[in-house]
Amino acid sequence: MYFVVAGAGEVGFHLSQALLESGHEVTVIEADRRRANFVQERLGSIVMNAPADEGRAQMEAGCSRADALIAVTGDDAKNLVICQLAKIRCRTPRVIARVNNPKNEIVFKTLGIDETISSTRVLMNVIEQELPSGGFMPLMSLAGSANELIEAEIAIGTPPAGKNVGSLRLPSGALVGGIIRKGKLMHADDDTKLEVGDRVMVFSPTASEGEVRKALMG
Amino acid sequence: MNVVIVGCGRVGGFLAGLLDSEGHRVSVVDIASTSPARAERAWFQHLPSTFKGETILGDGTDLEVLRQAGIERADALLALTEGDNRNLMAAQIAQKIFGVKQVIAKVNDPVRAQTYREMGINTFSRTTILGTLLHAMLQEDREVGEVLMRKALAHEAELVHEPARAR
């Protein structure tokens, strides 16, 4: 596959290297001449010294034939514009933006960039899983609405363990979409009995996250 | 009219003063720069001393900061920072998330200005506007140039008679 990587900082450099090693074709766009030279010396002539947020650079980098563009600069506004320009002007089929401020994930989704990666969010999820109250994870915001998908694991001694889905005190607007039990996805209705270790998938208004947590985690 | 202005450089400060003197409710957002050189200067030094509106220190692409600036009841937002990308992000947030009716972003790169205008974001490029004005003043369209210059000079005259807000 052909990838255009915008930004050759630490993330862009190692990402490009990894993509090359797995046999993909890569062009990395970097505005800083010295950084571009540094990367070129290590990865070969796949570097383009140009500002990735300008349409012309994207055209020259071949964004119109790329399978995907990944914007990984340290500037959220720049990553947003790079992705939007590629999508609109070059019709790049897949654009992925690095989000430095996790609060911007939902902003990017609302503005049409569906795929975002936030290192802060990834680390937070890992840390939350390690905490005793772990097992409650807002997984993703749902594009174009103020709702989100939450995964919650039913723990021993919590109110929902052994109860029916219908008896959960979920806030209004929240609904159980399914349950993962022993690795299998199953349908859930009001009469489904919750077991310890069940991972419950809940769709909920983002604003009601706290109430969902209370209902499922006690 | 309730107006939020993001970016208080010379243009932002000038426009904020103008709207404020006409009786509009204006709040101005400018980033809290961490550079010591900048920190020693007054943040909103380009606002006239008579400015009665609100000043908010913060990132104009942050939803919380924009809420503080009153974006939820704003009739217009102008994104006038030095960064094209920041202006485009702030403008889109205002239009798509907060539903602000009139949104204008300063985008100096003409390619980006055109692309986003086609997407429904009102943009203007200082490069093309200033260039076109100068061109009009020089030749073909003297009238356009003269009308604009007359207005600009009148505003300028008012401004010069006012002491600056802070040094």
HADDOCK unambig.tbl for C-alpha pairs under 7 A between the chains (distance, minus, plus):
assign (segid A and resid 55 and name CA) (segid B and resid 111 and name CA) 6.70 0.50 0.50
assign (segid A and resid 77 and name CA) (segid B and resid 85 and name CA) 5.34 0.50 0.50
assign (segid A and resid 77 and name CA) (segid B and resid 86 and name CA) 5.30 0.50 0.50
assign (segid A and resid 77 and name CA) (segid B and resid 89 and name CA) 5.93 0.50 0.50
assign (segid A and resid 78 and name CA) (segid B and resid 85 and name CA) 5.45 0.50 0.50
assign (segid A and resid 81 and name CA) (segid B and resid 85 and name CA) 6.09 0.50 0.50
